[in-house]
């Protein structure tokens, strides 16, 4: 198992400090603010630890309120909103320096039978036929910077569509659709909540990039900066985060310094397992 994955699993293993109160830490790597996917994943862990194991999360809705400080722990308080016969609802608040930085509502459900349909899986090359992230970014950033960036990621991510930095060099590659294969870089235990929390973490890695790709922009280019504002996910079927998952993403709107992106996650055999939507702040100076 890759060291970065071991570190991520450790970050998701929250310390319980009181009934319905948990404490999480951030990566030791120096960064300006806590990665949004980490906070969302930790908050979902906190909620899930107060729910019976026969009830699996089916949806979450979250708001990023303030930037997280990576130098201090994050305290997660869980409100047991409802425990019904079929559904369980939890609300989680993430707190630093006495202020809320993130809020999450999550709903859990017992397994039930019902009608079924799903969207078709889009065509995409097999992940093994695609270059690794290291191979893809090296021509753009140089081998040393690409190696440093990839070595910090606990996921193997392979892009089936153009990168934002490629679209900067060739604006004809700009597109409102992007597609990546991803999986954690190692084998995981059979814990459904863990796989869901890891996908929650991963869902924030590339989604807003799709908004930039549509405009042939990249983070830092022409003063472009941004942050996640809110995030919603629906979990349709069980899946494993250590198997290849196709993350199909598109952007229906951008305006008023905000961009909206949505995603669908498919297993390799075509099962739609997760749907995602996110709105983010996107500002550019144009310089």
ABEGO torsion letter per residue (X at the ends): XBAAAAAAAAAABBBBABBGBBBBBBBABBBABBBAAAAAAAAAAAAAAABBAABBBABBBBBBABBBBAABBBBBBBBBABBBAABBBBBBBBBBGGBBABBBBBBBBBBBBBBBBBBBBBBBBBAAABBBAAAAAAAAAEAAAAAAAAAABABBBBBABBBAAAAAABAAABBABBBBBBBBBEBBBBBAAAAAAAAAAAAAAAAAAAAAAAAGBBBGBGGBBBBBABBBBBBABBBBAABBBBBBBBBABBEGGBBBBBBBBBBAAGBBABBBBBBBBBBBAGX
